[in-house]
């Protein structure tokens, strides 16, 4: 898939998710998608398939009274990866603490579907993973 195609796929999926069209958003995911969240991210671990992604996502949203993401940028990396930087704002459900921070998703696109997703709180960590995965392909 071209760089432009990868960027468009990520933007379309983000737009669908943000307007609440989960079915359309998940249509961009490979059935065996792998989702990874490092230890510094709440609900860390590796999750498999669409069900695993939804399990991870549900646990994430359960921690928040309110949570929004604003798209900052979408950047193709190498042959199959894309970084998506967002601004996250939210209020913790139990604590009431307000959070505003940048986060970066790493996506690996295979056969026009999202095959891998990871979330990092630093762009540098996300870029390092994308470059490492590109080098191993």
N, C-alpha and C positions, 0 to 999 in steps of 0.2 A: 504494500500500500504506500502511496506517495506521502511525503511530509504533509502536504496540504490535506490529503484524505484523512490522515491520522488526526490532525488538528481539528478538522470538521467533525470527525467521529466523537472526539472528546467534548467538543462544544455542544453537539447535539444531545449527547447523553447527560451532560450537566444541566442543560436547559430543560430537558424532560424531567429530570429529578427535581429541580427547583420548582417547577410548576405542579409537582405532585403526580406526574404520570409515571409511576414506578414501572408499569408494564412496558412502556416504550423504552425507558432507561435500561431495564434489564434485557431488552431485545438486543442491546449492543454487547452483552456479556457472553463469553463462551460458556457452555454448560458446565465445564470443569474449571472455571476461573479459580485462581488461587489468590487469596487475600492475606496480606501480611501486615501486622502492626507490631513495631518493636516495643520493648519493655517500657519505654518512657511514654508511650501512648496508652491511654486507658483501654481496657479490654484487649490486651496484647495477645499475640499468638498468630498461628497460621490457620486459615479457614479454607475449606475446599468446596468448590461448586457454588451454584447460585444459592442453595440453602445455607451454606456456610457464610457466604457474603451477607445474606439477610440476617443471620444470627448475629454476626458481628455488628451490623448496622443497627439492629434493634437494641442490642445492649448499649451501644453508643448513645442512641437517642433517649433511652430510658434514664440516663444520668442527667439529662438537661430539662429544665423547665421550659426554656426556649433555646433554639439553636438555629443559626443562619450561616450561610456561606456566600461570599461574593467573589466572583471570578476576577482574578488579577491578570493572569497570563497563562498561555498554553504554548509550550516549547517542544518541538520535536527533537529527539536525541537519537543519533545513530540511525539504524535501519528500521527498528520496530518500537522504540520507546517514545514516550511523551511525558513531560512534566507539566502538571497543572498546579499553579500557585493560586491559593484562595485566602481570603480574609475570613476567619471564623469569629463569630460573636455569639455569646451565649450566657445563660445564667444557670448555675448549678441547681439541680432539683432540690437536694437536701440542704446545701450550704447557702444558696442564694448568691454565691459569689459570681460576679460578672467577669467574663473572660473575653479578651479581644486579642487575637494573635494570627500571624500568618502561618499557613501550613502548606505543604507541597505533597501532592499525590504523584506516584510513579505508576505509569501504565505500560504494559507490554501488549502490543496488538499483533495478533496472529490470525491470518485468514479473515481479516476485517472484523474481528471480535476482540474484546478485552479479555486477555488470557491471564493477566497478572495485575494486581493492584496492591500498592503499599502506601502508607501515610506516614509522613515525617513532619516534625515541627521545625526543622531547618531545611532550607533549600539545598544547602551543601550536602547533607546526608542523603537527600533524595537523588541529587545529581550523582553522587558517588555510587549509589546502588545501580542507577540506570547505566552508568558507564561500565561498572563491573559486569552487569548482565550482558551488555552489548559485547564486551570483550570475550565472554564465555560462549557466545553463539557461534 
